[in-house]
Amino acid sequence: MSEPDKKSGAPLLKVDRLSAGYGMPVLHEISIEVHAAEMVALVGSNGAGKTTLLRALSRLIPCSGSITLAGQELSGMTPDDVFGRGLVQVPEGRQLFDRMTVQDNLLMGAYRRSDKAAVARDLDRMYTLLPRLGERRRQLAGSMSGGEQQMCAMARALMAAPVLMMVDEMSLGLAPVVVDQLMEVLAEIRKQGVTVLLVEQDVQVALSGADRGYVIETGRVVLQGAAQDLIHDPAVQQAYLGM
């Protein structure tokens, strides 16, 4: 997996005044930053524009504004170009190759890599990080439980050796105990040098494990700060935590 550059104080990902939509605007001049080795949470209700932002960052939809990754402007790049530069997404709903084995799904994540020895080492690392996948490596991905499929989707993204991994609605449809396990996995991969942007509707889950957070409403960032400060912010507690 890629080691982040910690020598510079500049953000790894910088989004400046980004606007995007689908024929009509959904995002309105969004500005966020993610620094190397951070876990940053982007939280908000369903329909707030969280997934639209990830699609814009991945260059799947057109947008205005600036997106830089490790100082390189991504505007004008194709989705494959952006993926090749290490901006890798774990999509909402997993989107695995259901009729392929777990191991083949993981290897699909490394399809751009030519370093076969390193790919083999990373595959072994995935099975150490997620032993359940090691047990299921010959099983069809579509036959696994929802939690196991989410593990597989995350491991597939990690096999791409990401500079920054964007995780979209990881907790959706999963039992709390499984979500806790997945958050432990994210904490572990951060220790291994992977930067994480976690996009979540479950505000408590996301902010509990993150360093910093952004709250998005109707396509605009309305709050930002240290994750623990946001958890205790009265507006966040009232709007999202039922307090």
C-alpha positions, 0 to 999 in steps of 0.5 A, spaced: 500 500 500 502 507 498 505 511 504 503 518 504 507 524 503 508 526 510 513 532 509 509 537 506 503 540 510 499 541 504 493 537 504 493 530 500 486 532 497 484 539 496 477 541 493 475 548 492 469 551 490 466 545 487 459 545 484 456 539 480 449 536 479 445 532 474 442 537 469 441 541 475 446 543 481 446 538 487 453 541 490 454 548 491 461 550 492 464 545 496 470 546 499 474 540 503 481 538 505 484 531 507 491 530 509 495 524 509 494 519 514 487 522 516 480 519 516 475 524 515 468 523 515 463 527 510 456 526 514 449 528 512 442 525 511 440 521 505 440 526 499 444 531 501 449 530 496 455 526 499 455 520 493 454 526 488 461 529 491 464 522 490 462 521 483 465 528 482 471 527 485 472 520 481 470 524 475 464 520 473 460 526 473 462 533 470 463 539 475 466 546 476 471 548 481 478 545 483 480 538 485 487 537 487 490 530 489 498 530 492 498 537 488 496 535 482 489 538 478 484 532 477 480 537 472 480 534 465 482 527 467 478 521 466 475 516 471 481 511 469 486 517 470 484 518 477 484 511 479 491 510 476 493 516 481 491 513 487 484 516 488 480 509 489 472 509 491 469 503 495 462 504 492 455 504 495 452 497 495 459 494 494 458 493 486 462 486 487 463 481 481 457 476 484 459 470 480 467 471 481 470 468 487 473 473 493 480 472 490 478 474 483 474 480 486 480 482 490 485 481 484 480 485 479 482 491 484 490 490 482 488 490 475 492 496 473 498 494 477 504 490 474 508 489 480 506 481 481 510 480 487 507 486 491 500 484 488 501 477 491 504 480 498 498 485 498 493 479 497 496 475 503 496 482 507 488 482 505 487 475 508 491 477 514 487 484 515 480 480 514 481 473 515 474 471 513 476 473 506 481 468 507 476 463 509 472 465 503 477 466 498 474 460 493 467 462 494 463 466 489 462 473 492 455 474 491 453 468 496 456 471 502 453 475 507 452 483 506 458 484 511 463 479 508 461 483 501 463 489 504 469 487 507 471 484 500 469 491 497 474 494 501 479 489 500 478 490 493 479 497 493 486 496 498 489 492 492 489 498 488 494 501 492 490 507 494 493 514 496 486 515 498 480 511 499 473 513 499 468 509 502 461 510 501 455 508 506 459 503 509 454 501 514 448 501 510 444 495 511 449 492 516 448 490 523 451 494 528 456 489 530 459 488 523 459 496 522 464 496 529 468 490 525 469 494 519 471 501 523 476 497 526 479 495 519 479 502 517 483 504 523 488 499 522 489 501 515 490 508 517 496 505 521 498 502 515 499 509 511 492 509 507 488 516 508 480 515 508 475 519 506 468 516 509 462 518 507 456 516 511 449 517 513 450 514 520 453 520 523 455 517 530 459 511 527 463 516 522 465 521 527 466 516 532 472 513 528 474 520 524 479 525 526 475 531 522 469 531 519 464 535 515 457 536 515 453 537 508 446 539 507 442 540 501 449 540 497 453 545 502 458 544 507 454 547 513 459 545 519 466 542 519 471 541 525 474 536 529 470 530 529 469 530 537 467 537 537 462 535 531 459 530 535 458 534 541 455 540 537 448 541 539 446 542 532 449 536 530 446 532 536 439 535 535 439 534 527 442 527 527 443 524 533 436 524 536 438 528 542 
